[in-house]
Amino acid sequence: MTPSGTDVTKPALGCPPVFRARRRENRTTEKHVRHPSAEKRHRQSLKRRNRNRAARSNVRTAIRKAREAIATKDKAKSAPAVKEAESAIRNAASRGIIKKQTASRLVGRIAKAAWRS
């Protein structure tokens, strides 16, 4: 309970995002399953979730580095960054982390920005 008398574990929609994030984290790490097969599936889903989050983070980082390199207007610096970003995006799409159409759109936008600079 907070000083205002609201329960922190069950926040209302208008509560600060900190409480919502804390609850979201608890929801993903707590185990509410009883059957052995369900426990295993839960463990597998957590592993996949962490793997996918890391891969998505790598894609975002590669895109950000490519955009920063493009912003310098230096083709020599931007070319390897664009190539690396495209590789990371296509790799994530091939593994199903992002959709293929989304990957195509991201690659196209980066290539277009690189061509214009």
Residue, then its C-alpha position, 0 to 999 in steps of 0.5 A: m500500500t502506498p501512502s495514498g492508500t492504493d495497492v501497488t501490486k494492482p495498479a490502476l490504468g492512470c498510475p505511474p509507469v514505474f508500477r506498471a513496469r514492475r508488475r509486468e516484470n513479475r508477470t513474466t518471471e513468476k511461475h504459475v504452472r503446475h504440470p511438468s510439461a507446462e513448466k518446461r514450455h514456460r522455461q523455453s518461452l522465457k529463454r526465447r523471449n530473452r534471446n529475441r529481446a537481445a536480437r531486437s536490441n542489436v537490430r535497433t543499435a545497428i539501425r541507430k549507428a547507421r543513421e548516425a553515420i549517414a548523418t555525418k554525410d561521409k560515405a566512407k563511414s556510412a557504407p559499412a554501418v549501413k551494410e551492418a545494419e542491413s545484415a542485422i535486419r535481414n538476419a532478424a527477419s530470417r529468424g522471425i524476430i521481426k516480420k519480413q515486410t518490416a525488415s524490407r521497409l527498414v532496409g529500404r529506408i536506410a538505403k534511401a537515406a544513405w543514397r541521399s547523403 
